[in-house]
Each structure stands twice: as structure tokens, then as C-alpha cells.
Amino acid sequence: MCLVALAYKSHPNYPLIVVANRDENYDRPALEADFWSDQPDLLAGRDLEAGGTWFGVNRAGQWATVTNFRGGDSGGELSRGELPTDFLADPSLSLADYFHQVQDRGENYRGFNLLAGSAHDLAYCNNLNDRLEFLDPGLYTLSNDVLDTPWPKAELARMRLEKVIEADTLRSEVLIAVLSSRKAFPDGRLPDTGVGLEMERTLSPPFIVSHSYGTRCTTVLLMDKHGGVEFAEQSYLRGKAVGKLRQYRFTTGA
């Protein structure tokens, strides 16, 4: 997952609103979001190369997502996709306890950012500077650097999300458009992350399309004040939608 925009306790009807794009090589095999046969309370896409997920939610109303650090592929050998999976697989584990466990074993993974929580609590950590933060209400963005790094695509996502959530009732189809821009930013606004100018241009839009790498899916997660959960995901290949929008709705604890 390479771009996340979320609103936490910032809307009168929806304490949690998340929109996220997963960017990955087109040839990396994965399953579309569904409830897992071996963990039937876990709803997520599944990476078929390493077995974990990039974004998921469970029936208890817990959710988690992970991103990597651009250029941060040195380090441990464990799959970063197990970080959200481990949290979602054990609803009895408190958010604080889980994040402290993650910090204790952070060196076993290549560079990662982890966001996880529920409609009631939200936390962020990474293994670059061992930052752990329990977040206050507000709007946040996360890409392939630390939380709220003001890359142009993250700031555009924040602005679009802030505008969309002015509505009293929210729809997945509208929220997906928050991260739909494919327009590259001018060179003068691009960050220098060590990948070269041409690659900075390619990676600069919220929605990425290139020859072998790009946005594979957009995911929306809505949690309302009554315990209702809506999870929606649209898959893509080389910029074209694959299948229809997949939508799931359930009530926590039901």
C-alpha cells in the first residue's frame, strides 16, 4: 500500500474514514479482498507471494494497513504483510500491546509504516526511527515516508478527502475518487527520495500507471457511529478497472 488518506473522529456520523491505494508490480500475484477461508473473521486482499495483506479489517471492527519506505528494502527477512494480519487475527490483543510487540521485533522487517486501530483508537509506528504514536482526532496521510510527510500527492489526497467528507452521508464510489488523480506533479514540487527524476515523476500521482508497476487497487473503509462497517475495493491492472467494485457491509459484533 503506497498512499493512505484517513479522517479519524472528524465526521459526525463516521468516526473512521479511510481511502487507500495499493501500488505494486503487476506480476505479483494476489487475491482480491474477501473473507479468508482460514480466518473467516478477517476481510482483506491477500498477497500470494508472502501470504499476508496490505490492508484489512475484522468483524470486531479492527483494521490495519502497512506501507514500505521508498528505498527502504534493506533489513530483516520477514514479510511486512504479516504485520496487519497478525493484529487482525487476534481481536483480544489490545492496540497498545500489539504495537509494543511490533516495536520489539521491528528489526526483523524491511522498512515499514504501520497504521492500525478501530473507530475508537488509532496508532502509528515505523521501524525507521522507532516512532510510536497514538493519534488524536484529525486528518492524516501516509505514503512511503513517515506519517504526514507532505509529498504533493499526499497533500492532494488530504485536500480531496477534506472536501468529500463535508457531506452528511458518504458513499464508497465517491470516496474512491479521492485517490484517482493520475496527473504527475511539476518537477519543482517532486521530493528527492533517491530514485531519480524520471521515477519521481512516475510515482508522483496518487494513482500510478507505468509499464510494470502501478496502482493495483483502491480500498475504502467506513465505520459509522452505530458500529456499521463498509469495506469496498476496486481492482486495476495497468490503469484499467478489473471487475466491479466489491462491497462488504457488516456490523461489529454481529
N, C-alpha and C positions, 0 to 999 in steps of 0.2 A: 504494500500500500504506500502510495507516494504523495498523496495530498488529502488532508482531512480538515474539514471546517465544522465546528460544532458550537451550539448555543446551550449553555448549562444554566438552568434555573433563570432563564432570561425571557421566557414567554409565559403568559398567564395560564395557558392550557397545556403546554408541553414542557415539562421540566428538562427533557433531553431531546435535542435535535442534532443529528449527525449526518453529514454528507461526505462520502469518501471515494476517491478514485484509486484503484489498484493499477499500478504500472508494472509491466513485466515483459520478459521476452515472449514473443508469440508462440514459440515452440515449447514452452514449459507447460507440461500437462497439468490440468486442474479440473475439478468438478465444480459445476455451478452451485450456488447456495441451495441447501436443503437441510432437513434434519438428518443427522448422521445415524446410520443403522446400528453402529456400535456404541453410540452415545446419543440416544433418542431425544434428550432434552437440549441438545446443542444444535443450533441453526447457524450454518456458516458455509462458505465455499471451502474447498479442500485442495491443497497442493498435493498432487500425486507424486511429486519427486521426493519430498521430505515428509509428507503426511500431516502437516499442521495446517493452520489457517492464517490469513492476514486480517480477518475481521469476522467477528461472530457475536452471537447473543444466546443466552439460555432462557429456559422457561421461568427461571427465578427472577428474570429482569436484569441480570448482569451482562455486561458487554465488554469487549476488549478489541483493540487493534494495535498493530505493530508496523513501524516503518524502519527502513535502514538509514544509515548515514551515507550520503554521497561520497564515494571514495573510501568508505569505512568497512572494507571487506577483509581486512586482516584481523586475526584474533582467534577466538575459540571455534570449535568444530560443530557445536550443537546447532540445530536448526532454530532460527528465530521464530518460526511459525508455531513452535510448541509453547511460546510464552502466552499468547491469548488462549490457546487450547487448554493449558493446564489450569488457568484461572476459571474458565467456564465449566470445566469438568467437575469442579468441586464447589458447589454453592455454599457449603458450610464454612469455607475458608473466608475470613474477613479480608477486606481490601488491604488494610494495613499489614496484616500478617503475610499476605501474598507478596506485596511489594518489597517487604524486607527480605523474603526468601529470594526474590529475583535479584535484589542487590547483592546478596551473599554469593550468588553464582553467576553474576553478570560477566565475569571474565571468560566464561565458557562459550560466549556467543560473539559473533562479529557485531559491529556497531549497531545498536538499536535504540529506538524510542518506543515506549510502551504507554498507551493510554487505556485505562480500564476503570470500571465503576458500575453505577446504576443510575436511576433517576434521583437518588438521594446522596450519593457521594461520587467523587471523581478524583483520580490521581494520575500522575505522570512521573515517569522516571526514564533515565537513559544510562548507558554504561560508558559514555564518553567522559563525562565529568562527575558521574555518580549522583547526579541531581535527582532528588525525590521531592515531590511537591503535591500536597493535597489542595486541590484547586477551589477557588471561590467562584460564585456565580459570575458568568460572563461569556463572551465570545472568544474562541481560541482557534488557532490554526496550527497544523503540524504537517511538515513535508519531510525532506531528507536532511534536516538540520534540527537544532533544538526547538522546543516548543515556542511558537510565536516569532520565529525568525522572519523578518519582513521581506521575504522574497516577493517579487511582483505578483506571481500567480497566487501566493497565499493572501496577499493584501486584496487582490481582486475577489478571491473567494470570500473573504471576510465581508467585504462591501456588499457583494451579492446576497450573502446569507442574511446580513442585517436588514436588507431591503425586503427579502421574501418573507421573513418572519414578522413583518408588520401585520400580516393577515391574521384574523382570529382562528381560522381553520386552515390547516396545512395539508397539502397533497404531495405524495411521493413524486408524481410526474412533474410537478413544478420544482421541487427541491433538487431533482437530478440536474436541472438546467444550471444550478449554481456553479457546477464544475464542468460545464460543457464547452467553454471557450477554447478554440484551437489556434488562436492568433498569437504568434510569437511577439515578445516584447522587444522594443528597440535595444540595440546593443548597449547603449549607455546605461540602461536600467538593469542589465543582467548581473547576477552575482558572479564572482570568480571562485569556483569550487575546485579548480584544478583539472577539469575535464576538457578544456579547450573551448574556444569561442563557438565553433560550429555545433558542438554538443550542447553548450549552454543555450543556444538558440533552439535546438530541438526539444530540450527539456523544459523550456520556459513557460509554455502554456499550461493551464490546468489540465487540459485533455491533450494527450500526446499521441501523435501518429508519426511513425517512421518506418523504415524498411523492415526491421526485425524486432522492434521494441515499441511498446506503447500502452495506452490505457486499455486494460482488459475488461474492466467492469466499473460501474458506478453503483455504490450502495447507499441507501438511505435508511436510517434508523430513527423512528419516532417513538417516544414514550410519553403517554399523556398522564394527566393528574389523577386519573381513575385506575391506573395500573394497566392500561391497554398498551400493547406493543405492536408496531407496524414495522416490518422489515421488507424492503424492496431492493431488487438488484436487476440491473440491465447489463448484459454481457456484450462485448465488442471484439472484433478481430479486424485489425488494420483500419480502424476508424468506423467500421460498419457494424450496426447492431446485429447481434446473433440471437434469434428467437425473440420472444416477447418479454416485457417486464414481468419479473417473477415477484409476487407479492404474498406475504405471510402476515397473518394477524392472530394474536392470542392475548390472553390476559394473564399477568403474572400470578402464579399460584393456582391457576385453574387447571 
